[in-house]
Amino acid sequence: MLQQKYASHPLIYPDIIEERLYQRNIARAALDRNALVILPTALGKTVISALVAADTLYNYRDLRVLVMAPTRPLVMSIREAFRA
């Protein structure tokens, strides 16, 4: 049986985010420059943004992260995902 590997980061609870190489690669690229991530539904755009936010907040502790979305339900969904 294939064992799940989870993302490891000081600001992310252990065993919460399944590690997916393409998400990690996109998150790393987004840390170096502005990025627009276009992926189909359910491929992890929120996870990618959480990874970028966690790295940013960890490396620049005096900064804050602002997440914006076009609809209130989407904002609430992202908020719950970040809290988890």
KOLSE-427616 format. One record per residue: residue in one letter; x, y, z of N, C-alpha, C in turn. Coordinates in steps of 0.001 Angstrom, whole numbers. Layout:
ATOM   residu    n_east   n_north      n_up   ca_east   ca_north     ca_up    c_east   c_north      c_up
ATOM        A         X         Y         Z         X          Y         Z         X         Y         Z
...
# end
This chain:
ATOM   residu    n_east   n_north      n_up   ca_east   ca_north     ca_up    c_east   c_north      c_up
ATOM        M       841     -1188         0         0          0         0       880      1242         0
ATOM        L       477      2240      -762      1237       3484      -878      1011      4347       357
ATOM        Q      2102      4777       971      2007       5604      2172      1899      7076      1776
ATOM        Q       977      7806      2423       804       9227      2153      1955     10017      2770
ATOM        K      2472     10981      2036      3489      11881      2555      2838     13244      2744
ATOM        Y      3109     13861      3871      2480      15134      4193      3498     16260      4159
ATOM        A      3012     17450      3827      3860      18638      3798      4362     18934      5205
ATOM        S      5615     19324      5268      6226      19639      6555      6643     21107      6560
ATOM        H      6122     21838      7537      6447      23256      7672      6169     23660      9115
ATOM        P      6996     24519      9696      6782      24923     11096      5432     25587     11369
ATOM        L      4816     26212     10371      3548      26903     10587      2329     26091     10143
ATOM        I      2553     24865      9695      1448      24014      9242      1384     22792     10148
ATOM        Y       182     22509     10640         4      21334     11491       455     20083     10740
ATOM        P      1122     19155     11437      1570      17923     10777       387     17055     10338
ATOM        D       601     16300      9281      -377      15341      8754     -1692     15986      8332
ATOM        I     -1623     17219      7821     -2819      17921      7364     -2836     18045      5836
ATOM        I     -1739     18508      5268     -1671      18752      3822      -876     17639      3162
ATOM        E     -1531     16889      2271      -827      15851      1531       171     16505       580
ATOM        E      1389     15981       579      2450      16526      -261      2215     16117     -1708
ATOM        R      2091     17101     -2573      1990      16863     -4011      3077     17697     -4670
ATOM        L      3909     17037     -5438      5093      17676     -6005      4731     18907     -6846
ATOM        Y      3694     18807     -7665      3356      19943     -8515      2908     21150     -7677
ATOM        Q      2218     20918     -6560      1815      22028     -5692      3036     22681     -5057
ATOM        R      3970     21862     -4575      5185      22389     -3953      6002     23175     -4972
ATOM        N      6112     22674     -6199      6873      23378     -7233      6241     24725     -7587
ATOM        I      4924     24759     -7699      4234      26028     -7993      4406     27000     -6833
ATOM        A      4297     26507     -5605      4470      27363     -4422      5877     27946     -4380
ATOM        R      6891     27139     -4673      8272      27639     -4686      8450     28729     -5736
ATOM        A      7873     28511     -6915      7982      29510     -7982      7271     30804     -7583
ATOM        A      6143     30688     -6903      5377      31870     -6495      6082     32665     -5407
ATOM        L      6973     32037     -4664      7711      32762     -3626      8712     33746     -4225
ATOM        D      9204     33452     -5415     10244      34266     -6035      9716     35446     -6835
ATOM        R      8426     35400     -7182      7873      36456     -8034      6347     36436     -7934
ATOM        N      5713     37424     -8513      4256      37425     -8592      3815     36249     -9454
ATOM        A      2700     35658     -9081      2247      34490     -9833       731     34465     -9922
ATOM        L       250     33985    -11033     -1164      33713    -11233     -1272     32223    -11489
ATOM        V     -1942     31519    -10601     -2049      30066    -10709     -3419     29720    -11277
ATOM        I     -3404     29059    -12409     -4642      28641    -13061     -4634     27121    -13116
ATOM        L     -5511     26519    -12343     -5645      25063    -12300     -7130     24725    -12271
ATOM        P     -7488     23534    -12749     -8884      23105    -12628     -9300     22975    -11165
ATOM        T    -10589     22935    -10955    -11148      22786     -9616    -10597     21529     -8943
ATOM        A    -10317     21664     -7646     -9883      20552     -6779     -8453     20082     -7019
ATOM        L     -7612     20912     -7639     -6210      20536     -7792     -5293     21259     -6819
ATOM        G     -5857     22056     -5896     -5052      22553     -4805     -4586     23983     -4862
ATOM        K     -5341     24869     -5474     -4935      26280     -5485     -4905     26854     -4068
ATOM        T     -5862     26458     -3228     -5874      26926     -1841     -4681     26376     -1082
ATOM        V     -4327     25131     -1325     -3146      24536      -679     -1890     25282     -1102
ATOM        I     -1781     25583     -2384      -618      26327     -2876      -535     27685     -2196
ATOM        S     -1670     28375     -2093     -1646      29687     -1446     -1306     29563        41
ATOM        A     -1755     28501       683     -1413      28282      2098        81     28020      2261
ATOM        L       670     27260      1348      2115      27000      1417      2913     28287      1222
ATOM        V      2492     29107       262      3171      30389        19      3004     31304      1228
ATOM        A      1805     31377      1780      1550      32223      2946      2388     31760      4138
ATOM        A      2444     30452      4361      3225      29925      5490      4699     30261      5340
ATOM        D      5249     30072      4139      6661      30408      3919      6916     31897      4105
ATOM        T      6019     32725      3581      6174      34174      3706      6121     34608      5168
ATOM        L      5132     34117      5896      4994      34497      7301      6144     33974      8157
ATOM        Y      6681     32838      7802      7796      32275      8562      9096     33033      8303
ATOM        N      9329     33371      7042     10593      34035      6672     10584     35538      6930
ATOM        Y      9409     36136      6943      9284      37579      7154      8240     37788      8247
ATOM        R      8641     37595      9467      7704      37560     10592      6989     38875     10863
ATOM        D      7479     39966     10309      6814      41247     10521      5764     41550      9440
ATOM        L      5644     40670      8447      4677      40875      7363      3339     40210      7683
ATOM        R      2358     40559      6884      1038      39932      6948       672     39467      5548
ATOM        V      -304     38604      5488      -766      38087      4201     -2227     38467      4030
ATOM        L     -2553     39012      2879     -3928      39358      2543     -4389     38422      1441
ATOM        V     -5480     37728      1679     -6058      36822       685     -7367     37428       215
ATOM        M     -7516     37558     -1103     -8736      38135     -1663     -9373     37128     -2611
ATOM        A    -10685     37159     -2691    -11426      36291     -3591    -12655     37044     -4086
ATOM        P    -13213     36642     -5226    -14311      37412     -5823    -15680     37228     -5165
ATOM        T    -15852     36183     -4363    -17161      35974     -3737    -16992     35675     -2253
ATOM        R    -18010     36019     -1478    -17975      35750       -42    -17871     34253       275
ATOM        P    -18627     33378      -401    -18482      31944      -105    -17062     31428      -346
ATOM        L    -16419     31932     -1379    -15040      31515     -1640    -14098     32035      -552
ATOM        V    -14298     33255      -121    -13498      33807       977    -13661     32951      2229
ATOM        M    -14903     32576      2547    -15163      31763      3735    -14537     30373      3601
ATOM        S    -14565     29813      2414    -13958      28506      2174    -12449     28557      2371
ATOM        I    -11817     29577      1824    -10366      29744      1982    -10023     29992      3451
ATOM        R    -10825     30795      4106    -10602      31076      5534    -10615     29790      6354
ATOM        E    -11596     28944      6107    -11684      27671      6845    -10513     26750      6525
ATOM        A    -10095     26738      5271     -8949      25919      4889     -7674     26407      5567
ATOM        F     -7486     27720      5644     -6304      28266      6310     -6336     27969      7814
ATOM        R     -7501     28051      8389     -7606      27764      9831     -7288     26298     10136
ATOM        A     -7697     25425      9254     -7447      23996      9473     -5974     23700      9350
# end
